[in-house]
């Protein structure tokens, strides 16, 4: 179990140079953009334009703040994110142009290499008690201040906005979340069991 503070995240340019991203975590650690199995990041989008393309990657994007954006796929479909915590899911190789509704946005991104792992994002807005069951669970504080207790309150961690609690080998682990805010719960499962 490890705590990743939002204040410690380092900004770097997007793959296509059109914005700024802050990597939260990736596997393998330090993997380049063409070799990760999964990657979690937060992006600041200041202007409209094309998204970077990632062949073989399944993407999940969650609006964190701002007035929102429209993601136009080359095939004609549009993903609309107008409210914080709206979610879009799409294939990384898809040509997508982003249109900002009214100014800059901040977005959460999960990218998972197809065939190597699967990743799910759930939004927890209320106090939650659940059993975690994944190879890796990332609990990202999207809003507010939340207290995460695992193992029947043996370990309690306080998260503020942009903080992440990473839990490896989160199998049959009790988890209770209290406080006011919203949490993104990311569950990653490896398809190649040698990575688990």
C-alpha positions as CSV (number, residue, x, y, z in Angstrom):
1,X,0.0,0.0,0.0
2,X,1.4,3.4,-0.9
3,X,0.2,7.0,-0.8
4,X,0.8,9.3,-3.8
5,X,0.3,12.9,-2.9
6,X,-1.2,15.1,-5.6
7,X,1.2,17.9,-4.6
8,X,4.1,15.7,-5.6
9,X,2.9,15.0,-9.2
10,X,5.2,16.4,-11.9
11,X,3.8,18.0,-15.1
12,X,5.1,17.0,-18.5
13,X,3.9,17.7,-22.1
14,X,1.4,15.4,-23.8
15,X,2.6,12.9,-26.4
16,X,1.3,15.2,-29.1
17,X,2.4,18.4,-27.4
18,X,-1.1,19.8,-27.0
19,X,-1.4,19.9,-23.2
20,X,0.1,18.9,-19.9
21,X,-0.2,15.6,-18.0
22,X,0.8,14.5,-14.5
23,X,1.4,10.8,-14.2
24,X,0.0,9.3,-11.0
25,X,1.2,5.7,-11.5
26,X,2.1,3.3,-14.2
27,X,3.1,-0.4,-14.6
28,X,5.9,-1.2,-15.1
29,X,7.1,1.8,-13.1
30,X,8.9,4.3,-15.4
31,X,7.5,2.6,-18.6
32,X,7.6,4.7,-21.7
33,X,4.3,5.7,-23.4
34,X,4.6,2.9,-25.9
35,X,5.4,0.1,-23.4
36,X,3.2,0.5,-20.3
37,X,0.6,-2.1,-19.3
38,X,-1.5,0.5,-17.5
39,X,-1.1,4.2,-16.8
40,X,-3.1,6.6,-14.6
41,X,-2.7,10.4,-15.1
42,X,-4.3,13.8,-14.7
43,X,-4.4,16.1,-17.7
44,X,-4.9,19.9,-18.0
45,X,-6.6,20.7,-21.3
46,X,-6.3,24.4,-22.2
47,X,-7.4,24.4,-25.8
48,X,-9.3,22.4,-28.3
49,X,-7.5,19.9,-30.5
50,X,-6.8,16.3,-31.3
51,X,-6.1,13.7,-28.6
52,X,-2.9,11.7,-28.7
53,X,-3.5,8.3,-30.2
54,X,-2.4,5.1,-28.4
55,X,-2.8,1.9,-30.5
56,X,-4.0,-1.1,-28.5
57,X,-5.0,0.9,-25.5
58,X,-8.4,1.1,-23.9
59,X,-9.0,4.5,-22.4
60,X,-11.3,5.9,-19.7
61,X,-11.5,9.6,-19.2
62,X,-13.3,11.3,-16.2
63,X,-13.9,15.1,-16.1
64,X,-12.6,16.5,-12.8
65,X,-13.2,20.2,-13.2
66,X,-14.1,22.9,-15.7
67,X,-17.2,23.4,-17.9
68,X,-16.6,20.2,-19.8
69,X,-15.7,19.0,-23.3
70,X,-17.0,17.2,-26.3
71,X,-14.9,14.4,-27.7
72,X,-15.7,13.9,-31.4
73,X,-14.7,10.5,-32.9
74,X,-13.8,10.3,-36.5
75,X,-16.7,7.9,-37.1
76,X,-19.2,10.5,-36.0
77,X,-19.9,9.6,-32.4
78,X,-19.5,12.2,-29.7
79,X,-18.7,11.7,-26.0
80,X,-20.2,14.5,-23.9
81,X,-18.6,15.4,-20.5
82,X,-20.5,18.4,-19.0
83,X,-20.4,17.8,-15.3
84,X,-17.5,16.8,-13.0
85,X,-17.3,13.0,-12.8
86,X,-18.8,12.4,-16.2
87,X,-17.1,9.5,-17.9
88,X,-16.1,8.6,-21.5
89,X,-14.7,5.2,-22.6
90,X,-13.0,4.8,-26.0
91,X,-10.2,3.0,-27.9
92,X,-6.9,4.7,-27.9
93,X,-6.3,4.3,-31.6
94,X,-9.5,6.2,-32.4
95,X,-9.0,9.7,-33.9
96,X,-10.6,12.0,-31.4
97,X,-10.9,15.8,-31.5
98,X,-11.7,17.6,-28.2
99,X,-13.9,20.7,-28.1
100,X,-13.9,22.7,-24.9
101,X,-17.4,23.9,-23.8
102,X,-16.2,27.0,-21.9
103,X,-12.6,27.2,-21.0
104,X,-9.9,24.8,-19.6
105,X,-10.7,21.4,-18.0
106,X,-8.8,19.0,-15.9
107,X,-9.3,15.3,-16.6
108,X,-8.5,11.9,-15.1
109,X,-7.2,9.3,-17.5
110,X,-6.9,5.5,-17.2
111,X,-5.1,3.8,-20.1
112,X,-4.8,0.0,-20.2
113,X,-3.1,-2.2,-22.8
114,X,-5.7,-4.4,-24.5
115,X,-4.8,-8.1,-24.0
116,X,-2.5,-7.5,-21.1
117,X,-4.9,-6.2,-18.5
118,X,-8.4,-4.8,-17.9
119,X,-9.3,-1.7,-15.9
120,X,-12.5,-0.4,-14.4
121,X,-13.4,3.0,-12.9
122,X,-16.2,3.4,-10.3
123,X,-17.2,6.6,-8.7
124,X,-17.9,6.5,-4.9
125,X,-19.7,9.7,-3.7
126,X,-21.1,8.5,-0.4
127,X,-19.5,6.7,2.5
128,X,-18.8,3.3,1.1
129,X,-17.9,-0.1,2.6
130,X,-16.8,-2.8,0.1
131,X,-14.5,-5.7,-0.6
132,X,-11.7,-5.0,-3.0
133,X,-10.8,-7.7,-5.5
134,X,-8.2,-6.8,-8.1
135,X,-4.4,-7.1,-8.7
136,X,-4.1,-3.3,-8.2
137,X,-6.6,-0.8,-6.8
138,X,-6.0,2.9,-7.0
139,X,-8.3,5.2,-4.9
140,X,-8.1,8.7,-6.4
141,X,-9.6,11.6,-4.4
142,X,-11.5,13.6,-7.1
143,X,-13.1,16.0,-4.6
144,X,-13.0,16.9,-0.9
145,X,-11.3,15.0,1.9
146,X,-11.9,11.3,2.4
147,X,-10.7,8.8,5.0
148,X,-9.9,5.3,3.7
149,X,-9.8,2.4,6.2
150,X,-8.6,-1.0,5.1
151,X,-8.3,-4.3,6.9
152,X,-11.1,-3.5,9.4
153,X,-9.7,-0.1,10.2
154,X,-6.2,-1.4,11.0
155,X,-4.9,1.1,8.4
156,X,-6.5,4.5,7.8
157,X,-5.3,7.0,5.2
158,X,-6.6,10.6,4.7
159,X,-6.8,11.7,1.1
160,X,-7.4,15.2,-0.2
161,X,-8.2,16.3,-3.8
162,X,-5.6,14.7,-6.3
163,X,-4.2,12.2,-3.7
164,X,-4.1,8.5,-4.6
165,X,-3.9,5.4,-2.4
166,X,-2.4,2.5,-4.4
167,X,-3.1,-1.0,-3.1
168,X,-1.3,-3.9,-4.7
169,X,-2.7,-7.5,-4.4
170,X,-6.0,-6.1,-3.2
171,X,-7.7,-9.5,-2.9
172,X,-10.5,-10.0,-0.4
173,X,-9.5,-6.7,1.3
174,X,-12.1,-4.9,3.3
175,X,-12.3,-1.1,2.5
176,X,-14.4,1.6,4.2
177,X,-14.5,5.2,2.9
178,X,-15.8,8.1,5.0
179,X,-15.8,11.9,4.7
180,X,-17.2,14.3,2.2
181,X,-16.1,14.2,-1.4
182,X,-15.8,11.9,-4.3
183,X,-13.4,9.0,-5.0
184,X,-12.5,7.3,-8.2
185,X,-11.9,3.6,-7.5
186,X,-9.8,2.0,-10.3
187,X,-9.5,-1.8,-10.4
188,X,-6.8,-3.3,-12.6
189,X,-6.7,-7.0,-13.3
190,X,-3.8,-8.6,-15.2
191,X,-4.6,-11.1,-17.9
192,X,-1.0,-12.4,-17.8
193,X,-0.9,-13.9,-14.3
194,X,2.9,-13.7,-14.1
195,X,2.5,-9.9,-13.6
196,X,0.1,-10.2,-10.7
